[in-house]
Amino acid sequence: MNRSPDMTPIHAPFPATRFRRLRRTPALRDLVAEARLSASDLIWPVFVTDVPGADAEVPSMPGVVRRTVEGTVRAAEEAMRLGIPAICLFPYTDPALRTEACEEAWNPDNLSNRAVRAIKAAVPEISVMTDVALDPYNANGHDGLVRDGVILNDETIEALVKMALAQAEAGADILGPSDMMDGRIGAMRRALETEGHKDVAILSYAAKYASNFYGPFRDAVGASGALKGDKKTYQMNPANRDEALRLVARDLAEGADMVMVKPGLAYLDICAAVKEAFGAPTFAYQVSGEYAMLKGAVMQGWLKEDAILESLLAFRRAGCDGILTYFAPDIARTWR
């Protein structure tokens, strides 16, 4: 994985050098593999709900279900057995609880916080990551508060800080701010330190693009129908690379412990650039659209299942330390 950009490969001319020698057998190929994937590299995103119909499959994400709190605890227990070190919770909130002020987001007894407490009570060893953004609680479907069609930055940060503190109080190990408001990492870090949560880690969605690959996720959390407009005033332009590096630098300077690039496969160049530039723990999210494409193609017989592993190896090859992927349990069961 570690490599010098100035490295100059040296090899004897053919036939003294035959690259195929080290491809001859599975054992030799494994011996010289440059990137490896294991269950310990994965974070499993899990959808939790208490709306009737839980445990039903998300239509646009075959094989992925919304789980009750009890079902989420069972998923955490399965993750622990499989060697997956962390799960990430995304709530499907009752539409009746979604308001323009998003008060449910920092309710100590909201769905996400109840799930965190239940998991930590049952499986204290597993790391629980939470999502810090207002869209599951917002009547407008946006990651921030909205006034006259404008997504408010500073007022949203105040709400996100309350949300982050409630999640930390519930026992979350990792907070995942996915909102892309300016200045939110510094505000959260200061509040966590002040309120005695100095050991809670922040995995910042530092370079989150305004992507078309999020559609199935919005179906899964019930945000598709609620969203008014788009998210292009706060999520990144897919055309931009240098901006991603500036955003990562800012979030690290404000107190992020880890950073994320989202989506994944279409942004491997960003993953590689972030890891090379900063050397910080770097993650990528193999998002719902990527999952749906791969899963659908495998189900149709258009791709072999090994294409899934190949896609995840691409993240490791690009320098990612870990991957959020809905394939986590399947990969952990198959490739342990």
VENGILIN-V749312 format. One record per residue. N is the residue number from 0. SS is DSSP state (H for helix, E for strand, C for the rest). PSI is psi in degrees with one decimal (999 if undefined). D_LAST is the distance of its C-alpha to the last C-alpha in Angstrom with 1 decimal. Layout:
N_SS_PSI_D_LAST, N_SS_PSI_D_LAST
This chain:
0_C_-44.5_19.6, 1_C_132.4_22.9, 2_C_150.4_25.8, 3_C_131.6_29.5, 4_C_-16.1_31.4, 5_C_4.4_34.2, 6_C_134.5_32.2, 7_C_108.5_34.0, 8_C_138.1_32.1, 9_C_129.1_34.3, 10_C_153.3_34.0, 11_C_155.6_36.6, 12_C_157.2_38.1, 13_C_137.5_37.2, 14_C_2.3_37.0, 15_C_-37.5_36.2, 16_C_121.9_33.2, 17_C_106.5_31.1, 18_H_-25.1_28.0, 19_H_-16.0_26.8, 20_H_-40.2_26.6, 21_H_6.7_23.2, 22_H_2.4_21.9, 23_C_-37.9_23.1, 24_C_159.2_20.0, 25_H_-38.0_16.2, 26_H_-43.3_16.1, 27_H_-41.6_18.8, 28_H_-40.4_17.3, 29_H_-36.5_14.0, 30_H_-35.3_16.4, 31_C_13.7_18.4, 32_C_132.3_16.0, 33_C_-26.4_17.6, 34_C_138.3_15.1, 35_C_154.1_11.3, 36_C_132.7_9.0, 37_C_170.4_6.4, 38_H_-30.6_6.6, 39_H_-8.4_9.5, 40_H_1.3_11.4, 41_E_146.5_11.9, 42_E_132.2_14.9, 43_E_112.5_15.4, 44_E_131.6_19.1, 45_E_134.8_20.6, 46_E_128.6_24.2, 47_E_142.6_26.4, 48_E_156.5_29.8, 49_C_15.0_32.6, 50_C_138.9_34.5, 51_C_141.3_35.1, 52_C_8.1_32.7, 53_C_157.2_29.5, 54_C_8.3_26.4, 55_C_145.7_27.9, 56_E_141.4_25.9, 57_C_119.0_26.9, 58_C_-37.5_28.8, 59_C_3.3_27.9, 60_C_76.1_24.1, 61_C_132.1_23.1, 62_C_-9.8_20.4, 63_C_132.2_21.1, 64_E_155.4_23.4, 65_E_138.8_25.6, 66_E_148.8_25.0, 67_C_171.7_27.6, 68_H_-42.9_27.3, 69_H_-40.7_26.2, 70_H_-33.1_23.6, 71_H_-38.1_22.3, 72_H_-41.7_22.1, 73_H_-36.4_20.0, 74_H_-40.1_17.7, 75_H_-40.0_17.4, 76_H_-39.7_16.7, 77_H_-43.6_13.9, 78_H_-41.9_12.5, 79_H_-43.6_13.0, 80_H_-34.5_11.3, 81_H_-6.5_8.0, 82_C_13.4_8.5, 83_C_122.5_10.3, 84_C_-16.3_13.4, 85_E_147.9_16.0, 86_E_154.1_17.6, 87_E_126.9_20.7, 88_E_134.8_23.6, 89_E_118.7_26.0, 90_E_140.5_29.0, 91_E_98.1_30.9, 92_C_142.3_34.3, 93_C_125.0_37.2, 94_H_-27.4_39.6, 95_H_-18.8_42.4, 96_H_0.3_40.9, 97_C_121.9_40.7, 98_E_169.6_43.7, 99_C_-25.3_45.1, 100_C_-14.1_45.0, 101_C_31.7_41.3, 102_H_-29.4_42.2, 103_H_-19.9_39.3, 104_H_-32.7_36.9, 105_H_17.8_37.9, 106_C_121.5_38.7, 107_C_-24.5_37.1, 108_C_23.3_36.5, 109_C_171.5_35.2, 110_H_-47.1_32.2, 111_H_-44.6_29.7, 112_H_-35.5_31.0, 113_H_-39.1_31.1, 114_H_-40.2_27.4, 115_H_-49.2_26.6, 116_H_-40.3_28.7, 117_H_-40.9_27.2, 118_H_-46.1_23.6, 119_H_-27.8_24.7, 120_H_-36.6_26.6, 121_H_-39.0_23.9, 122_C_70.6_20.8, 123_C_-20.9_22.5, 124_C_-24.8_19.5, 125_C_144.9_17.8, 126_E_132.6_19.4, 127_E_124.1_21.5, 128_E_142.2_22.7, 129_E_160.4_25.8, 130_E_128.2_27.7, 131_E_94.8_31.1, 132_C_156.6_33.3, 133_C_-7.9_36.1, 134_H_-33.4_35.3, 135_H_-12.5_34.0, 136_H_0.3_37.3, 137_E_124.9_39.7, 138_C_-20.6_42.2, 139_C_-6.5_42.2, 140_C_7.2_38.5, 141_C_161.7_38.5, 142_C_-8.9_36.4, 143_C_168.9_39.8, 144_C_146.7_43.1, 145_E_133.5_45.5, 146_E_122.6_49.3, 147_C_39.8_51.5, 148_C_1.0_48.5, 149_E_132.0_47.4, 150_E_118.8_44.1, 151_C_132.5_45.2, 152_C_-63.0_43.4, 153_H_-39.4_44.9, 154_H_-36.0_45.4, 155_H_-40.1_41.8, 156_H_-41.4_40.7, 157_H_-41.7_42.7, 158_H_-41.1_40.9, 159_H_-36.0_37.4, 160_H_-43.9_38.2, 161_H_-39.8_39.2, 162_H_-44.8_36.0, 163_H_-42.3_33.9, 164_H_-39.7_35.8, 165_H_-39.6_35.4, 166_H_-40.0_31.6, 167_H_-42.5_31.6, 168_H_-34.1_33.9, 169_H_-18.7_31.5, 170_C_11.4_28.8, 171_C_138.7_26.7, 172_C_-34.1_24.8, 173_E_128.6_24.6, 174_E_135.8_27.4, 175_E_82.7_26.8, 176_E_113.9_30.3, 177_C_13.0_30.1, 178_C_-28.7_33.8, 179_C_26.7_34.9, 180_C_144.8_38.2, 181_C_129.1_39.8, 182_C_2.9_39.8, 183_H_-29.1_37.5, 184_H_-47.2_35.1, 185_H_-41.3_38.0, 186_H_-42.9_39.5, 187_H_-43.5_36.3, 188_H_-42.5_35.7, 189_H_-43.3_39.4, 190_H_-41.2_39.3, 191_H_-42.5_36.1, 192_H_-44.3_37.7, 193_H_-37.1_41.0, 194_C_11.3_39.7, 195_C_17.4_37.7, 196_C_47.8_34.2, 197_C_-21.9_33.7, 198_C_-1.8_30.1, 199_C_126.7_28.9, 200_E_152.4_27.0, 201_E_119.4_27.9, 202_E_98.0_25.5, 203_E_132.1_28.2, 204_E_79.9_28.0, 205_E_-38.5_30.2, 206_E_82.9_30.3, 207_E_119.5_30.2, 208_E_151.1_31.9, 209_C_83.5_34.2, 210_C_154.6_32.0, 211_H_0.8_32.3, 212_H_5.9_28.6, 213_H_-3.5_28.8, 214_H_-51.2_30.7, 215_H_-34.1_28.1, 216_H_-43.7_27.2, 217_H_-32.1_30.9, 218_H_-42.1_31.1, 219_H_-34.1_28.3, 220_H_4.5_30.2, 221_C_26.1_33.6, 222_C_-11.6_34.9, 223_C_-50.1_35.7, 224_C_-25.1_39.1, 225_C_-25.3_40.0, 226_C_126.2_39.6, 227_C_114.0_43.0, 228_C_-150.0_43.1, 229_C_-176.0_40.2, 230_C_22.5_38.3, 231_C_-13.1_39.6, 232_C_-9.3_41.7, 233_C_-26.5_38.8, 234_C_159.4_35.7, 235_E_152.7_35.6, 236_C_123.8_37.2, 237_C_-15.0_34.6, 238_C_-11.8_37.0, 239_C_132.7_36.7, 240_C_-51.5_34.7, 241_H_-35.3_36.9, 242_H_-36.4_37.2, 243_H_-41.6_33.4, 244_H_-36.9_33.8, 245_H_-39.4_36.8, 246_H_-41.7_35.0, 247_H_-45.1_32.1, 248_H_-43.0_34.6, 249_H_-47.1_36.5, 250_H_-38.7_33.7, 251_H_-41.0_32.6, 252_H_-27.4_36.2, 253_H_-6.9_36.6, 254_C_10.9_33.8, 255_C_138.0_30.4, 256_C_-30.3_27.6, 257_E_158.5_25.1, 258_E_155.8_25.9, 259_E_145.0_24.6, 260_E_133.6_25.5, 261_E_130.1_25.8, 262_C_-166.6_25.3, 263_C_-77.0_22.7, 264_H_-35.4_22.9, 265_H_-3.4_26.7, 266_H_31.0_26.8, 267_H_-31.0_24.6, 268_H_-34.9_27.8, 269_H_-43.7_28.2, 270_H_-49.2_24.8, 271_H_-41.8_25.5, 272_H_-39.3_29.1, 273_H_-47.1_28.2, 274_H_-42.8_25.7, 275_H_-37.1_28.2, 276_H_-36.1_31.2, 277_H_-24.5_30.0, 278_C_10.4_27.0, 279_C_159.3_26.1, 280_C_120.2_22.7, 281_E_128.1_22.3, 282_E_158.3_20.4, 283_E_152.3_20.7, 284_E_113.5_20.8, 285_E_97.3_19.7, 286_C_176.0_22.5, 287_H_-38.0_23.5, 288_H_-37.5_25.5, 289_H_-44.6_22.7, 290_H_-48.8_20.4, 291_H_-40.2_23.4, 292_H_-48.5_24.2, 293_H_-46.8_20.8, 294_H_-43.9_20.3, 295_H_-42.1_23.9, 296_H_-38.2_23.8, 297_H_-43.0_20.9, 298_H_-32.8_22.8, 299_C_-7.9_25.9, 300_C_10.1_24.4, 301_C_-24.7_25.4, 302_C_148.8_22.0, 303_C_154.3_19.0, 304_C_-25.3_15.8, 305_H_-16.6_14.4, 306_H_-28.4_16.9, 307_H_-49.1_14.8, 308_H_-42.2_12.1, 309_H_-40.9_15.3, 310_H_-36.5_16.9, 311_H_-34.9_14.2, 312_H_-29.8_14.3, 313_H_-37.4_18.0, 314_H_-43.6_17.9, 315_H_-40.7_16.1, 316_H_-32.4_18.6, 317_C_-7.1_21.4, 318_C_1.3_20.7, 319_C_139.0_19.0, 320_C_-23.6_17.3, 321_E_166.8_15.6, 322_E_131.9_15.8, 323_E_121.1_17.1, 324_E_139.8_15.9, 325_C_-13.6_16.5, 326_C_0.4_13.5, 327_H_-51.9_11.2, 328_H_-36.4_10.4, 329_H_-45.3_10.1, 330_H_-44.1_7.7, 331_H_-37.2_5.5, 332_H_-36.4_6.1, 333_H_-35.2_6.0, 334_C_27.3_3.8, 335_C_999_0.0
